[in-house]
Amino acid sequence: VDVQQIWNNSCGPCHLGVSAAGGLSLTDGYANTVGVPSGDVPTLYQITPGRPVDSYIWATLTNTRAQVGGAGGPMPPSGPLSPSDLDLIETWILQGAVQ
């Protein structure tokens, strides 16, 4: 499953490049998320392979970040991802979030 295109289309321009919002650059979504502690909830990784419920990005995309100790509004701010994009991201995480 390749989620980079979702990051590029739905999370940019806010989270692409060196001056990404909140310090989270999704230019290389694998290197910058998998096993990388969340800046908002350091006890969670941005992506925890095999565990969407323990992945801060998943909580952000599903608007459940307050439940895991985070703050802020739903992402992306333009509106929620489509169910098919969310399914792809969830599948990618469940399958180990491989590059």
C-alpha angles and dihedrals in degrees: 000000000000113000097168091093090056090051090048096048102037108026101042143123089026097052103029124094135014097304095053120161114268090005091282111129115186093185085111098022094184099050094042099046116026109091091350115131116244115248090219099045107020092187088068128063118229085241123012107195112241093008119083091171089059094047117097093205089056090052089049094050093046093045093241099114094115087062090059095044100268131124138215139068131297119294136261093034090214089068139289122309116258117268089248092054091047090049090052093050092046091049091049091052093045090050090056101272092262122184 
